[in-house]
Amino acid sequence: MSTSTTYEKLPLQPLFDTIEELKPKFIERLQKAIAIPSVSSDESLRPKVVEMANFLVDELKTLGFTDIQLKELGTQPPPVQDANLQLPPIVLGRFGNDPAKKTVLVYGHYDVQPALKDDGWKTEPFTMHYDKEKEILYGRGSTDDKGPVVGWLNVIEAHNKLGWELPVNLVVCFEGMEESGSLGLDELVAKEAQNYFKKVDQVTISDNYWLGTTKPVLTYGLRGCNYYQIIIEGPGADLHSGIFGGIIAEPMTDLIKVMSTLVDGSGKILIPGVYDMVAPLTDKEDQLYDSIDFSVEELNAASGSQTSLHDNKKDILKHRWRFPSLSLHGIEGAFSGAGAKTVIPAKVVGKFSIRTVPDIESKKLDDLVFQHITSEFKKLNSPNKFKVELIHDGNYWVSDPFNDSFTAAAKATQDVWNVVPDFTREGGSIPITLTFEKELGVDVLLLPMGRGDDGAHSINEKLDVSNYINGCKTLGGYLHYYGKA
Amino acid sequence: MSTSTTYEKLPLQPLFDTIEELKPKFIERLQKAIAIPSVSSDESLRPKVVEMANFLVDELKTLGFTDIQLKELGTQPPPVQDANLQLPPIVLGRFGNDPAKKTVLVYGHYDVQPALKDDGWKTEPFTMHYDKEKEILYGRGSTDDKGPVVGWLNVIEAHNKLGWELPVNLVVCFEGMEESGSLGLDELVAKEAQNYFKKVDQVTISDNYWLGTTKPVLTYGLRGCNYYQIIIEGPGADLHSGIFGGIIAEPMTDLIKVMSTLVDGSGKILIPGVYDMVAPLTDKEDQLYDSIDFSVEELNAASGSQTSLHDNKKDILKHRWRFPSLSLHGIEGAFSGAGAKTVIPAKVVGKFSIRTVPDIESKKLDDLVFQHITSEFKKLNSPNKFKVELIHDGNYWVSDPFNDSFTAAAKATQDVWNVVPDFTREGGSIPITLTFEKELGVDVLLLPMGRGDDGAHSINEKLDVSNYINGCKTLGGYLHYYGKA
């Protein structure tokens, strides 16, 4: 995949031209979506999240979708201020129902991260700002994930205008709680797997980003994450270090000792057995990294420092995507404020997580972690109480970047951007990917629209007009290539 | 000092009888003092702190003190909400000015810790509750430090009632910011050393507690405290462990490694050279610990756990009082909340302190700490930025428990309690002790009134009536024995 590929081009130019022609309307559609502050984490804005669901329903109706449903998910579980707070509905809809065609489910979310002008935004976050000089659209949700969501609608509109039939049956699944833990989504997907989603052949998600700022990517892997805590408990209450220092076994001393045995300064995990589970790197896989557009300088720019553990692109990408890592996040219960406090904390909870990759088995990893930490604690001969536990886990995901769906997306990308996309993985997790794969038993494709510098969860979130419009072309082209595959 | 001592008793029974007789009045005086919520850390209660100063001035006037002065200390330095907030005044007064007599300065503080009924108090904290069955006085400030402060006034009142002359000249110095860092006190003591405090021969402080609950003590030593922080800084902002885990050098990894080299699970300090500075334990000193009333069980009761590092009384007391200790207090900048957060903290600050004892030189200790930590950080070969610094230090203090003042206090204690007091040290620091010793060039005696379970900074603070009344007798008797010494 590192060289340019040849393939039989489909006659998609009329579709691309129509999308260009509709550009002003598409920008207006995104503007309307951004104007609804559908912040899922803010209970007071819950009516706006519901308003956004209704906005999508109206759009789907206008475009000719059928079987449109608002799936209610019940009340939001605690902690909530309003015990009767309803979860926002999941919006389902179909476009086409032809048994001769393949069915593609597209997932997106219509809720957004919080945003206040005072956070440092240059313009009002919920009033789309179109910078016509730079050709950039600013606004909360522009890239995450309203741009991609309305992008799918734009594709339908372009087909309608052209009078073209859609090459596949499309099922949309738009949720309103993605930024708040996707509450209720797993249950809904499981429930609808044999119902609304019964004939789905493929799931396509546009909710991640290019690795950099210039080259399109398709994403075929995500690391998993097992998050642990070590709890060490000594005295009945926090004590004064003047009175008790030197005469009782301090939980912090034990915890720091144990935490120091987990990872070394080069990032190597010190828990025996973890690397034995990691799939060996094949030559073929190694070569995948050669052509990818990335550099140490890009990492340094992203981290705002010169602290890279590796001096070349390939090692960085491999350690981000296909090797495990262990991060020490912090300690609950210890003194964490500014200044000086002479406390002996009574109970401290050390937090760390391991990013997992093929072929690490989650349960076996837990066993190795528990064994190692228990053994290290025992070495201390401490009278303190000790416990280590998993807080949550989520498996890694890797797909086949050579399957029909990826191949179709690669062709569409090359049609639109004139370049072979990079095939990337991501270091973080997108749990819904695994849910769809598991519950529907089909392949998942991550087909990003925005760039690596869009600031998805940050201030001044943006989507370049070229990414938005070419993104719509790519989504549309993808459906055609996939329909023919 | 471990056996009962014989000495020439002074005819103090009339004084002790008079104090008994005045008991209802003395309890009423303490009740009035407790009723003024003189919380120095609460800016909104600052007028109450000043009211408490004026209450003392009125009492001093009534009792016949002279040269009464309210020493203003100016505005309180930041951080404050009210930039014009005035520090509470220091109350000075004299009783007697006879060149033939020795002059004793008594220090106390009239401010208190915060207290709210909702914190878990059984009765209103600022309404003294007299439990007549248990003979206990409950209320904020009862033992810390309003009981001892009005105790000195009670001694004068008893002398006045008897028509007795005071055996010494008394100077009182009552401050109103002790619970908030004694702001302004050091400067005042330095300034008045050759003025108001010029003829002072001895400083006596009643602001600590018995070691346990049954045996009176005199305190001749305190540990010092050097508080340090290790600052490790990597990326420009907090990062996501999914994206950056495994590819950058994480500051937490470095910090935990360095902190793990400071102290071991048995409480032993691992920084080379620290123990070389500790004064050797002599046989004579070792014997001092034999008779002291304490046990492993008492430590366990106090810590609310079975986590003692030592299995016998003597080792516990030595490690509390005369050996250094190192406590890891916490980490600023890391994740410290409940639950799971997949953050790589950008800048973390590890906090720890060392309790110091004779003959540790503070500056030399700093050097050893800085050298050790710098060397441990260098071993990591980390690209992160590193700094170690002292936040604050305060020297240890040890007096001669055989000097005139201690001997006088021991005789008075035996007169009142019929037992030889334990001679104790404390693990914590009382910085004003060192200030008086240094600025006035005289001995300091710590002569506690309350018991180890009074809950000085806790809810349901109390002072037993027997400690209050016998405490007044002890203070009075002490002045007589010291006057004759």
Boltz contact constraints between the chains, C-beta under 6 A:
constraints:
  - contact:
      token1: [A, 227]
      token2: [B, 340]
      max_distance: 6.0
  - contact:
      token1: [A, 234]
      token2: [B, 305]
      max_distance: 6.0
  - contact:
      token1: [A, 234]
      token2: [B, 307]
      max_distance: 6.0
  - contact:
      token1: [A, 235]
      token2: [B, 303]
      max_distance: 6.0
  - contact:
      token1: [A, 235]
      token2: [B, 304]
      max_distance: 6.0
  - contact:
      token1: [A, 235]
      token2: [B, 305]
      max_distance: 6.0
  - contact:
      token1: [A, 236]
      token2: [B, 304]
      max_distance: 6.0
  - contact:
      token1: [A, 236]
      token2: [B, 305]
      max_distance: 6.0
  - contact:
      token1: [A, 241]
      token2: [B, 327]
      max_distance: 6.0
  - contact:
      token1: [A, 242]
      token2: [B, 427]
      max_distance: 6.0
  - contact:
      token1: [A, 242]
      token2: [B, 428]
      max_distance: 6.0
  - contact:
      token1: [A, 243]
      token2: [B, 427]
      max_distance: 6.0
  - contact:
      token1: [A, 243]
      token2: [B, 428]
      max_distance: 6.0
  - contact:
      token1: [A, 245]
      token2: [B, 325]
      max_distance: 6.0
  - contact:
      token1: [A, 245]
      token2: [B, 327]
      max_distance: 6.0
  - contact:
      token1: [A, 245]
      token2: [B, 355]
      max_distance: 6.0
  - contact:
      token1: [A, 246]
      token2: [B, 267]
      max_distance: 6.0
  - contact:
      token1: [A, 246]
      token2: [B, 319]
      max_distance: 6.0
  - contact:
      token1: [A, 246]
      token2: [B, 323]
      max_distance: 6.0
  - contact:
      token1: [A, 246]
      token2: [B, 325]
      max_distance: 6.0
  - contact:
      token1: [A, 247]
      token2: [B, 309]
      max_distance: 6.0
  - contact:
      token1: [A, 247]
      token2: [B, 316]
      max_distance: 6.0
  - contact:
      token1: [A, 247]
      token2: [B, 319]
      max_distance: 6.0
  - contact:
      token1: [A, 247]
      token2: [B, 320]
      max_distance: 6.0
  - contact:
      token1: [A, 248]
      token2: [B, 303]
      max_distance: 6.0
  - contact:
      token1: [A, 248]
      token2: [B, 307]
      max_distance: 6.0
  - contact:
      token1: [A, 249]
      token2: [B, 307]
      max_distance: 6.0
  - contact:
      token1: [A, 249]
      token2: [B, 309]
      max_distance: 6.0
  - contact:
      token1: [A, 252]
      token2: [B, 328]
      max_distance: 6.0
  - contact:
      token1: [A, 253]
      token2: [B, 263]
      max_distance: 6.0
  - contact:
      token1: [A, 253]
      token2: [B, 265]
      max_distance: 6.0
  - contact:
      token1: [A, 253]
      token2: [B, 328]
      max_distance: 6.0
  - contact:
      token1: [A, 256]
      token2: [B, 256]
      max_distance: 6.0
  - contact:
      token1: [A, 256]
      token2: [B, 259]
      max_distance: 6.0
  - contact:
      token1: [A, 256]
      token2: [B, 260]
      max_distance: 6.0
  - contact:
      token1: [A, 256]
      token2: [B, 328]
      max_distance: 6.0
  - contact:
      token1: [A, 257]
      token2: [B, 260]
      max_distance: 6.0
  - contact:
      token1: [A, 259]
      token2: [B, 256]
      max_distance: 6.0
  - contact:
      token1: [A, 260]
      token2: [B, 256]
      max_distance: 6.0
  - contact:
      token1: [A, 260]
      token2: [B, 257]
      max_distance: 6.0
  - contact:
      token1: [A, 260]
      token2: [B, 260]
      max_distance: 6.0
  - contact:
      token1: [A, 263]
      token2: [B, 253]
      max_distance: 6.0
  - contact:
      token1: [A, 265]
      token2: [B, 253]
      max_distance: 6.0
  - contact:
      token1: [A, 265]
      token2: [B, 380]
      max_distance: 6.0
  - contact:
      token1: [A, 265]
      token2: [B, 382]
      max_distance: 6.0
  - contact:
      token1: [A, 267]
      token2: [B, 246]
      max_distance: 6.0
  - contact:
      token1: [A, 303]
      token2: [B, 235]
      max_distance: 6.0
  - contact:
      token1: [A, 303]
      token2: [B, 248]
      max_distance: 6.0
  - contact:
      token1: [A, 304]
      token2: [B, 235]
      max_distance: 6.0
  - contact:
      token1: [A, 304]
      token2: [B, 236]
      max_distance: 6.0
  - contact:
      token1: [A, 305]
      token2: [B, 234]
      max_distance: 6.0
  - contact:
      token1: [A, 305]
      token2: [B, 235]
      max_distance: 6.0
  - contact:
      token1: [A, 305]
      token2: [B, 236]
      max_distance: 6.0
  - contact:
      token1: [A, 307]
      token2: [B, 234]
      max_distance: 6.0
  - contact:
      token1: [A, 307]
      token2: [B, 248]
      max_distance: 6.0
  - contact:
      token1: [A, 307]
      token2: [B, 249]
      max_distance: 6.0
  - contact:
      token1: [A, 307]
      token2: [B, 383]
      max_distance: 6.0
  - contact:
      token1: [A, 309]
      token2: [B, 247]
      max_distance: 6.0
  - contact:
      token1: [A, 309]
      token2: [B, 249]
      max_distance: 6.0
  - contact:
      token1: [A, 316]
      token2: [B, 247]
      max_distance: 6.0
  - contact:
      token1: [A, 319]
      token2: [B, 246]
      max_distance: 6.0
  - contact:
      token1: [A, 319]
      token2: [B, 247]
      max_distance: 6.0
  - contact:
      token1: [A, 320]
      token2: [B, 247]
      max_distance: 6.0
  - contact:
      token1: [A, 323]
      token2: [B, 246]
      max_distance: 6.0
  - contact:
      token1: [A, 325]
      token2: [B, 245]
      max_distance: 6.0
  - contact:
      token1: [A, 325]
      token2: [B, 246]
      max_distance: 6.0
  - contact:
      token1: [A, 327]
      token2: [B, 241]
      max_distance: 6.0
  - contact:
      token1: [A, 327]
      token2: [B, 245]
      max_distance: 6.0
  - contact:
      token1: [A, 327]
      token2: [B, 344]
      max_distance: 6.0
  - contact:
      token1: [A, 328]
      token2: [B, 252]
      max_distance: 6.0
  - contact:
      token1: [A, 328]
      token2: [B, 253]
      max_distance: 6.0
  - contact:
      token1: [A, 328]
      token2: [B, 256]
      max_distance: 6.0
  - contact:
      token1: [A, 329]
      token2: [B, 335]
      max_distance: 6.0
  - contact:
      token1: [A, 329]
      token2: [B, 343]
      max_distance: 6.0
  - contact:
      token1: [A, 330]
      token2: [B, 334]
      max_distance: 6.0
  - contact:
      token1: [A, 330]
      token2: [B, 335]
      max_distance: 6.0
  - contact:
      token1: [A, 330]
      token2: [B, 336]
      max_distance: 6.0
  - contact:
      token1: [A, 331]
      token2: [B, 331]
      max_distance: 6.0
  - contact:
      token1: [A, 332]
      token2: [B, 336]
      max_distance: 6.0
  - contact:
      token1: [A, 334]
      token2: [B, 330]
      max_distance: 6.0
  - contact:
      token1: [A, 335]
      token2: [B, 329]
      max_distance: 6.0
  - contact:
      token1: [A, 335]
      token2: [B, 330]
      max_distance: 6.0
  - contact:
      token1: [A, 336]
      token2: [B, 330]
      max_distance: 6.0
  - contact:
      token1: [A, 336]
      token2: [B, 332]
      max_distance: 6.0
  - contact:
      token1: [A, 336]
      token2: [B, 336]
      max_distance: 6.0
  - contact:
      token1: [A, 340]
      token2: [B, 227]
      max_distance: 6.0
  - contact:
      token1: [A, 340]
      token2: [B, 391]
      max_distance: 6.0
  - contact:
      token1: [A, 342]
      token2: [B, 353]
      max_distance: 6.0
  - contact:
      token1: [A, 343]
      token2: [B, 329]
      max_distance: 6.0
  - contact:
      token1: [A, 344]
      token2: [B, 327]
      max_distance: 6.0
  - contact:
      token1: [A, 353]
      token2: [B, 342]
      max_distance: 6.0
  - contact:
      token1: [A, 355]
      token2: [B, 245]
      max_distance: 6.0
  - contact:
      token1: [A, 380]
      token2: [B, 265]
      max_distance: 6.0
  - contact:
      token1: [A, 382]
      token2: [B, 265]
      max_distance: 6.0
  - contact:
      token1: [A, 383]
      token2: [B, 306]
      max_distance: 6.0
  - contact:
      token1: [A, 383]
      token2: [B, 307]
      max_distance: 6.0
  - contact:
      token1: [A, 384]
      token2: [B, 307]
      max_distance: 6.0
  - contact:
      token1: [A, 391]
      token2: [B, 340]
      max_distance: 6.0
  - contact:
      token1: [A, 427]
      token2: [B, 242]
      max_distance: 6.0
  - contact:
      token1: [A, 427]
      token2: [B, 243]
      max_distance: 6.0
  - contact:
      token1: [A, 428]
      token2: [B, 242]
      max_distance: 6.0
  - contact:
      token1: [A, 428]
      token2: [B, 243]
      max_distance: 6.0
